[in-house]
Amino acid sequence: MPEQVLLKVGGMHCKSCARLIELEMKDKDGVLAASADDAAGEASIEYDPAKIDLEALRQGVRDAGYDVL
């Protein structure tokens, strides 16, 4: 059963930043949907916990060049 997480993201200042995070997350096996909001500084990710865990999602944000707060 899919789960959803809302991550607070540091360093995301514009729509391009948000798009980079979305693209990084959507490349991960087990991520079903991802959207990032630069104004709120948040990324919402729907994922399959049987395929990917929360720490891997956090690492994906860091891999895109941003901090998870």
FIKE-126691 format. One record per residue: x, y, z of N, C-alpha, C in turn. Coordinates in nm, 2 decimals. Last residue first. Layout:
BEGIN
+--------+--------+--------+--------+--------+--------+--------+--------+--------+
:   n.xx :   n.yy :   n.zz :  ca.xx :  ca.yy :  ca.zz :   c.xx :   c.yy :   c.zz :
+--------+--------+--------+--------+--------+--------+--------+--------+--------+
:      X :      Y :      Z :      X :      Y :      Z :      X :      Y :      Z :
...
+--------+--------+--------+--------+--------+--------+--------+--------+--------+
END
This chain:
BEGIN
+--------+--------+--------+--------+--------+--------+--------+--------+--------+
:   n.xx :   n.yy :   n.zz :  ca.xx :  ca.yy :  ca.zz :   c.xx :   c.yy :   c.zz :
+--------+--------+--------+--------+--------+--------+--------+--------+--------+
:   1.54 :   1.91 :   0.62 :   1.54 :   1.98 :   0.75 :   1.46 :   1.89 :   0.85 :
:   1.76 :   1.83 :   0.38 :   1.64 :   1.78 :   0.44 :   1.64 :   1.83 :   0.58 :
:   1.91 :   2.03 :   0.12 :   1.91 :   1.98 :   0.26 :   1.77 :   1.93 :   0.30 :
:   2.01 :   1.95 :  -0.22 :   1.94 :   2.03 :  -0.12 :   1.94 :   1.96 :   0.02 :
:   2.10 :   1.81 :  -0.44 :   2.18 :   1.92 :  -0.39 :   2.11 :   2.01 :  -0.29 :
:   2.00 :   1.57 :  -0.50 :   1.97 :   1.67 :  -0.59 :   2.03 :   1.81 :  -0.55 :
:   2.09 :   1.42 :  -0.28 :   2.16 :   1.40 :  -0.41 :   2.12 :   1.51 :  -0.52 :
:   1.90 :   1.51 :  -0.10 :   2.04 :   1.55 :  -0.08 :   2.12 :   1.53 :  -0.21 :
:   1.68 :   1.37 :  -0.20 :   1.68 :   1.52 :  -0.20 :   1.82 :   1.57 :  -0.18 :
:   1.77 :   1.11 :  -0.17 :   1.74 :   1.16 :  -0.30 :   1.74 :   1.31 :  -0.31 :
:   1.78 :   1.09 :   0.11 :   1.91 :   1.09 :   0.03 :   1.89 :   1.14 :  -0.11 :
:   1.51 :   1.07 :   0.16 :   1.59 :   1.19 :   0.21 :   1.72 :   1.20 :   0.13 :
:   1.46 :   0.83 :   0.04 :   1.40 :   0.95 :  -0.01 :   1.47 :   1.07 :   0.03 :
:   1.61 :   0.66 :   0.20 :   1.65 :   0.67 :   0.06 :   1.58 :   0.79 :  -0.01 :
:   1.47 :   0.69 :   0.44 :   1.60 :   0.74 :   0.43 :   1.65 :   0.75 :   0.29 :
:   1.22 :   0.56 :   0.37 :   1.23 :   0.70 :   0.40 :   1.37 :   0.76 :   0.39 :
:   1.27 :   0.31 :   0.11 :   1.25 :   0.36 :   0.25 :   1.26 :   0.51 :   0.26 :
:   1.12 :   0.12 :  -0.15 :   1.21 :   0.23 :  -0.11 :   1.17 :   0.28 :   0.03 :
:   0.95 :  -0.10 :  -0.17 :   1.06 :  -0.08 :  -0.27 :   1.16 :   0.03 :  -0.23 :
:   0.76 :  -0.09 :   0.02 :   0.82 :  -0.23 :  -0.01 :   0.94 :  -0.21 :  -0.10 :
:   0.66 :   0.16 :   0.01 :   0.76 :   0.13 :   0.12 :   0.82 :  -0.01 :   0.10 :
:   0.62 :   0.35 :  -0.26 :   0.59 :   0.22 :  -0.22 :   0.70 :   0.17 :  -0.11 :
:   0.51 :   0.70 :  -0.22 :   0.61 :   0.59 :  -0.25 :   0.55 :   0.46 :  -0.20 :
:   0.49 :   1.04 :  -0.28 :   0.41 :   0.92 :  -0.26 :   0.50 :   0.80 :  -0.31 :
:   0.60 :   1.34 :  -0.14 :   0.64 :   1.22 :  -0.21 :   0.55 :   1.10 :  -0.18 :
:   0.65 :   1.67 :  -0.14 :   0.55 :   1.57 :  -0.11 :   0.58 :   1.45 :  -0.20 :
:   0.86 :   1.91 :   0.00 :   0.85 :   1.81 :  -0.11 :   0.75 :   1.70 :  -0.06 :
:   0.88 :   2.26 :   0.07 :   0.84 :   2.12 :   0.10 :   0.84 :   2.04 :  -0.02 :
:   0.88 :   2.54 :   0.08 :   1.00 :   2.47 :   0.11 :   0.97 :   2.32 :   0.15 :
:   0.68 :   2.70 :  -0.01 :   0.66 :   2.63 :   0.12 :   0.79 :   2.56 :   0.17 :
:   0.79 :   2.77 :  -0.26 :   0.74 :   2.88 :  -0.16 :   0.72 :   2.82 :  -0.02 :
:   0.85 :   2.53 :  -0.39 :   0.96 :   2.62 :  -0.34 :   0.91 :   2.72 :  -0.24 :
:   0.73 :   2.22 :  -0.36 :   0.68 :   2.36 :  -0.36 :   0.79 :   2.45 :  -0.30 :
:   0.73 :   1.93 :  -0.55 :   0.80 :   2.01 :  -0.46 :   0.74 :   2.15 :  -0.47 :
:   0.61 :   1.59 :  -0.58 :   0.59 :   1.74 :  -0.61 :   0.67 :   1.82 :  -0.51 :
:   0.58 :   1.27 :  -0.71 :   0.66 :   1.37 :  -0.63 :   0.63 :   1.51 :  -0.68 :
:   0.49 :   0.93 :  -0.71 :   0.46 :   1.06 :  -0.75 :   0.55 :   1.15 :  -0.66 :
:   0.62 :   0.68 :  -0.66 :   0.50 :   0.68 :  -0.74 :   0.47 :   0.82 :  -0.79 :
:   0.92 :   0.53 :  -0.62 :   0.85 :   0.66 :  -0.60 :   0.74 :   0.66 :  -0.71 :
:   1.03 :   0.29 :  -0.69 :   0.94 :   0.29 :  -0.57 :   0.87 :   0.42 :  -0.55 :
:   1.33 :   0.41 :  -0.80 :   1.24 :   0.30 :  -0.81 :   1.16 :   0.29 :  -0.68 :
:   1.37 :   0.75 :  -0.89 :   1.39 :   0.64 :  -0.79 :   1.28 :   0.53 :  -0.80 :
:   1.29 :   0.95 :  -1.05 :   1.39 :   0.85 :  -1.10 :   1.41 :   0.73 :  -1.01 :
:   1.15 :   1.12 :  -0.90 :   1.07 :   1.04 :  -0.99 :   1.16 :   0.93 :  -1.06 :
:   1.35 :   1.26 :  -0.76 :   1.26 :   1.16 :  -0.69 :   1.19 :   1.07 :  -0.78 :
:   1.46 :   1.42 :  -0.96 :   1.54 :   1.32 :  -0.89 :   1.46 :   1.22 :  -0.82 :
:   1.24 :   1.57 :  -1.04 :   1.30 :   1.48 :  -1.13 :   1.38 :   1.37 :  -1.06 :
:   1.19 :   1.72 :  -0.80 :   1.09 :   1.63 :  -0.85 :   1.15 :   1.53 :  -0.95 :
:   1.43 :   1.86 :  -0.78 :   1.39 :   1.76 :  -0.67 :   1.29 :   1.67 :  -0.73 :
:   1.41 :   2.02 :  -1.01 :   1.52 :   1.93 :  -0.99 :   1.49 :   1.82 :  -0.89 :
:   1.18 :   2.17 :  -0.94 :   1.17 :   2.08 :  -1.06 :   1.29 :   1.97 :  -1.05 :
:   1.27 :   2.33 :  -0.74 :   1.16 :   2.24 :  -0.71 :   1.16 :   2.13 :  -0.82 :
:   1.45 :   2.48 :  -0.88 :   1.50 :   2.40 :  -0.77 :   1.40 :   2.29 :  -0.74 :
:   1.28 :   2.62 :  -1.05 :   1.38 :   2.53 :  -1.11 :   1.43 :   2.43 :  -1.00 :
:   1.14 :   2.78 :  -0.88 :   1.07 :   2.67 :  -0.95 :   1.16 :   2.57 :  -1.01 :
:   1.35 :   2.84 :  -0.59 :   1.28 :   2.88 :  -0.71 :   1.21 :   2.75 :  -0.77 :
:   1.50 :   2.75 :  -0.37 :   1.46 :   2.89 :  -0.38 :   1.37 :   2.93 :  -0.49 :
:   1.59 :   2.53 :  -0.13 :   1.51 :   2.54 :  -0.25 :   1.45 :   2.68 :  -0.27 :
:   1.72 :   2.52 :   0.11 :   1.80 :   2.56 :  -0.01 :   1.72 :   2.56 :  -0.14 :
:   1.56 :   2.24 :   0.26 :   1.64 :   2.37 :   0.27 :   1.71 :   2.39 :   0.14 :
:   1.25 :   2.10 :   0.30 :   1.37 :   2.11 :   0.22 :   1.43 :   2.24 :   0.24 :
:   1.05 :   1.87 :   0.47 :   1.10 :   2.01 :   0.47 :   1.23 :   2.01 :   0.40 :
:   0.84 :   1.63 :   0.32 :   0.98 :   1.66 :   0.37 :   1.00 :   1.81 :   0.36 :
:   0.59 :   1.42 :   0.37 :   0.61 :   1.56 :   0.34 :   0.75 :   1.59 :   0.40 :
:   0.48 :   1.11 :   0.22 :   0.57 :   1.18 :   0.32 :   0.58 :   1.32 :   0.27 :
:   0.27 :   0.83 :   0.19 :   0.31 :   0.96 :   0.15 :   0.38 :   1.03 :   0.26 :
:   0.25 :   0.49 :   0.05 :   0.25 :   0.59 :   0.17 :   0.29 :   0.72 :   0.11 :
:   0.06 :   0.22 :  -0.09 :   0.15 :   0.34 :  -0.10 :   0.14 :   0.42 :   0.03 :
:   0.08 :  -0.12 :   0.00 :   0.00 :   0.00 :   0.00 :   0.09 :   0.12 :   0.00 :
+--------+--------+--------+--------+--------+--------+--------+--------+--------+
END
